Amino acid sequence: MTRQRPLVVIGDTLLDQDIDGTATRLAPDAPAPVVEVRSDHSRPGGAGLAAWLAARSGNEVVLITGIGEGEAADRVRAALSPAVHLVELPYTGTLPVKTRVMADGRPLVRVDRGHGSPGPPGGQVRAVLREARAVLVADYGRGTATAVRELLGDVARRVPLVWDPHPRGGPPVAGARLATPNAGEARTLAAAGHPPGGTGGDALRDHGRRGARLAEHWGCAAVTVTLGERGAILARPGEDNPMYVPAPQIAPGDPCGAGDRFAATAAGALADGALPEEAVQRAVGDAARFVADGGAAAPGLWETPAPDATAGSGPRETPDARTLAERVRARGGTVVATGGCFDLLHAGHVGLLQNARRVGDCLIVCVNSDASVRRLKGPGRPLTPVADRVSVLAGLGCVDAVAVFDEDTPERLLRGLRPDVWVKGGDYTLDELPEAVVLREWNGQALVLPYLDGRSTTELARRAALSPTARQASR
């Protein structure tokens, strides 16, 4: 097997620390909340987080960064080493540590310690950049991008280069394929660089104009301005009609790391040959799911990805399905699941999914694999391969996660997800549902919801095969 050329991440690595607890009283000597600590977790941040996320998506990743020596540096190396290859720059000083003190998941204060300066790159850095299939610059304004900058102009002419800028850092190099500031950064960078068009306004057209003028000012092929739960705007130099990509779901949760998730997905997509429009669409969806799953502090995010995580003929359980179920249960919510082939998504399916989502706090859709559909429906089915069926379902606002199963029924998958409620359409009865028996193992409930009459994949396929005249007569 040919070794995959790496996705190279360049930038400032930090150590992020979350001290979480409860705050029910004020200190006797000052009007300050007293936090009773329940947990204390640390993890790589900055470019280290971006590199880890890119590796979890199945990329071979090399991280070019400065880390230095000390306890914080050792923690970062240990956390990244299972999946990310480190190429370290000379480093003077101590690794920055950002500590958030949280009360019931809400930040109260952040304490920053440590400061270091990266030195010039050596021959190993040049060799890695020659082999890169794409480069992501995760600039946190602490000097790494500046140290390597003279090498990046040539890189941008050869492979896709994504630049995640910071107001304290330098501008992206000319020729970058995509720059990814958030709305606040774009406004600050526009004011600092004084490109024509001003810096005010929060309408989509204002963000689009800022993005287009920044792209022209920087000499980038495109700029996407990320807008949090609103999605993102993709603009090109001098363009008056940018592309708006709305978020597929409103994702309440900790947004820490969402920008790194966005940039890592976009860089990986461009490395695989996607257009910027395609890369941004994938990145918006991944960032929304990342926040919904708990952000950088999500359980399971820092588990080492399996070497064969991307192997096989098609998708299996999405990485967030089980994590989502555990997180919703942990906060006392209701996990709802439904399942089926969903070969040709039609109005009956959509109505069922929307109603199912209203039953609880999240909806996980269990989808038959291609082999499972063939066994159940016969030759010629499925009409739509499983990767496309998963993509369409995941794009619905009422669907929070999708999982794929190979068996004739999803019983084994359900034992892993343990939903509180299993939902099927009205063309079934509870007595016909083998899943109802499985759910009783953990006191779950099976429900049958009304189904929109006259809609079925089989009927749609039959009508599609008719001549236009016969199709009209069959209505």
Summary of the structure (lengths in Angstrom):
residues: 475
radius of gyration: 24.5
end to end distance: 53.4
largest distance: 84.3
contacts: 1583
relative contact order: 0.08
helix: 39%
strand: 24%
